[in-house]
Amino acid sequence: MADITAALVKELRERTGAGMMECKKALVEANGDIELAIDNMRKSGQAKAAKKAGRVAAEGIILTAIDYKYGVIIELNCETDFVAKDAGFKAFGDEVLSVALEERIADIEVLKARFEEQRAHLVAKIGENINIRRISVIEGDVLGSYLHGARIGVLVAATGADEELVKHIAMHVAASKPEYVKPEDVPADVVAHEQQIQLDIAMQSGKPREIAEKMVEGRMRKFTGEVSLTGQHFVMDPSKTVAQLLKEHNADVTGFIRFEVGEGIEKVEADFAAEVAAMSKQS
């Protein structure tokens, strides 16, 4: 049997909102597979949905820059929030961003190599590890950006839109975290996985399979809409979807990039209660 740690139970609780005992039981039944545990909890009604894995834990800043139809976004990491606010750290990030934009550098390894000497010098001066973690670029007819503080950054590419509209769309992306541009962009395997979960849930009602499948059709339209930009309700005016907003302006979004500091990096946390419990068993 897999080792069900307190950290694993904690993560499942955070992602599903379910109680501790329910989470532990689900993990035991799934032999420690958290994704399978989530699927099973959704099917049994213990969890309606689940947050994505990858809690934001690292510190740092997001920086964006646009040069006409070409945009760059980078994430620069450090160890503490104190250093993230340091003027020298920010200046280093600005220089990295400027060179990436001017020289059209899109390869993170090339960018890291270019600034390794300066990075090492800054690490020695500040006393914390510093990492140029990632870079992404976007091209389009009209580009817009939005920074929420220094922790969330968005670039949006559009056609037929003015500067204000693109910025509002970027603000929406920052707030609502869409994963795809349009419902039809959701990958087939993601759709199939969700469809099976919804079908299993619908079949529990005792209705014939053909009726259950009809029920799932509506749920899947809702699902693909919720994870896509154009299917979401616009944050500044929830009475309309982003697709309706774009149609009003004869505009379209061709792509977007959203970076949040530390996403995908899990911080190692000491579980004091678990440590004490383990020590008691050993003594």
N, C-alpha and C positions, 0 to 999 in steps of 0.2 A: 504493500500500500504506500502511496506517495506521502511524503512528509507535509502535512497541512500546517504551515507556519502561521503565526499571528499576523505577520505582514501580508500574507496571501488573503487571509480572512478580511483584514482591514481594507485591502484594495477592492475586494469583491463588494464589501459594504459601501464603499465610496462610489463604485460604479453602478450599483443597483439600488441603493437606498434601503435594502432589506436588513432584517435584524441579524445580529451576530450568530445566533444558533442556526438560523436558516442558511446563512452563508457557509458556516462550517459544515453542515450536513450536505449541502449541495456540492461542496468541494470534495468531500469524502466520496460521495456517489460518483463524481466525475474523475476520481483518482487524481485530484490536484490540477486538472485541466480547467483553468479559469474561464476560457471562452466557452467550453462545453457546459460548464456550470451555469453560465449566464443564459445560454440557449435553453437549458432545461428549466431554469427558473422563470424564464419568459413564457415557456409553454405551459407551466403549471400555474401561472398567474402571480407568482411571487415577485416578479419584476416586469413592469410594463415596457421598459426600455433600459438601455445601459449606456453609460458614458464611455467614450473612447479611452483606451489605455494610454499611458504616457502622461503622468502628472507633470505640470510645470514645476521644476525644482531648481534648475540652474539659474544663476544670475547673469546679467549682461544687458545689451542693448540691441535694438533693431534699427538699421539705418536704410533709407531709401533715397534714390536720386533718379531724375529723368532728364534725358537729353533728346528732346523732340519726340521721336517715335521709338526710343529705346530706353528701357528702365531697368534699374538694378536694385536688388534688395539683399542685404547681408545681415548675418547674426554674429555678433562678437560676444563671446562669453568670458566671465570671470568667476571668482568664487564667492564674493560677497556683494551685497547691495551697495555697501559703502564705496567699493572700487567702481561699481557701475556708474556712480555719480561723479567720479573723479575727472577733472578736466583733461589730464594727460591721457587717460583711457579713451575718453570721447574724441580727443584730437587724433589719436591713433586710428580710431574707427573712421573718422572723416577722411583721413588720408587714404586708407584702404579702399573706401567707397569711391573716392575721386579717381584713383588709378584704375579701379575695375571699370568705371564708367567710361573714362577717356580712352582706355586701351581695349575696351570691349572684352575684358577677361571674364569668362563664365565658368572656368574650371577651378574648383576650390583648391586643388593641389597646386596648381600654377600660382594662384593667389597667395597661398600659404608660403610657398617657396620664395616668392618675391619679397615678402615681409618678414621672413624668419629672423633675420638679424635684429630688426627693430623690435619685433615681438619679444625676443629673448632679453634685449636690453630693458624693455619696459617691465618684464617679469622680475628682473633683478632689482629694478628701482622700486617697484610697488610691493613686491613680496608675495604676489599671488599668481597662480597659473592663469594665463590668458590664451584664448583660442579663437581663431577665425573659424567658426564652426561650419557655416554654409553660405552659399551664394546662389541666387537665381536671377534670371533675366527674363524680360518680357518685351515683345514688340507689338505694335499695333498702330492704327490710324490716329487714335486719340488715347493718350495715357493719363492716368490720374493716380494719386497716392494719398494715403492717410496714415498718420502715426498716432496711436493712442498712448500718450506718454512716450516712453521709449521701449515699452515691452511688447507692443503689438504693432506690426507694420503690414500694410497692404498696397499692392500695385494692381491696377485694373486697366485692361485694354478694351477699347470700345470703338464702335463706328457710329457716325451720325449723332454723337453726343457732344454737349458743350462741357466746359471745365467744371462747372458747378454740379452737373448731373453725375459726372464720373467720380467726383469727390464724394458725393452722397452715396453712390454705389459702394465705393471703397469703405466708407464708414459702416455701411450695412454689413459688408463682408467681415469687418473687424468684430462687429457685435454678434452676428448670427452664425458665423463659422460654417458656411456652406462648404461641401466637399467637391462639388462638381458645378459646372456652369448651368447645364440644362438637365431636365429629367432623363432625356435620352442618352446623356453622357455617362450615366451610372453603369459601371461594368456589369456584364451579364452574370458573372459569378457572384457578385454582391447581390444582385436582384434575385438570383436563384436561391441563395442562402436565406434571405429574408422571406421569400415566397414560401419556402418549405416550413419555416417557423410559423408563419401566419396560417398556413394550411393545417398544420398540426393543432394549432389553437382553435381554429374554426371547426375542425372535426370533433373536438371535445364537446361541442354543443349537441351532438347526436343527429345533426342534420345530414341528409344524403350528400355524397361527395360533390355532385354537380352544383348543389346549392352552396356548399362550403367554398367551392372554387369561385363562384360568383362573388361571394363575400370578400374573398381574398383580392379579387381584381380591384375593388375600391380601396382596400387597405394599401395595396401596392402603389396605386396612383398617389396616395397620400404620402407614402414612404419616399418615393423618388422625388416628390415635390419638396419634402422637408429637408432633404440632403442636398438639393440643388439650388443655386442662386436664384434662377428665374422662377422657381416654384415656391419660394419662400414669400411670406408677407413682408412688405417693406417696413423696416423699423420706424421710419419717420411718419408713415401713414399706413397702419395695418389693415385699412379697408381695401387695399389693393396689393397685388403681388408685384414682385420686381418685374416680371414679364409684362404686366399691364402698364407699369410705370414706363418701361422702355418703349412700349408700343405707342404711348401717348406722345413720346418725343421722336418717334420714328428712328429709334436708336437700337443698338444691339451690343451685347458684351461678348467679346471673343475669347477672353481669358482673364484669370486673376491669380495672384499669388498672395498667400497669407502666412506670415511668420509670427510666431509667438515665442518669446524668450524661453528657452529650456524645454520646449515641447519634445516629447520622446526621450527625454533624459530623466531617469528615475533617481531621486536622491536616496542614498542609503541612510535609513533612519534607525536609530537605536530604539528598540522596543523595551523600555525599562521594565514594564510589568512582566513581559515574557521572560526577561533575563532573571528577574527575582524568582519567578515561578520555577525556572529551570534550576537555579541555584538551590532552591528549597528541596527539590526532588533529589539532588545529588547529595545533600547533607544528611 
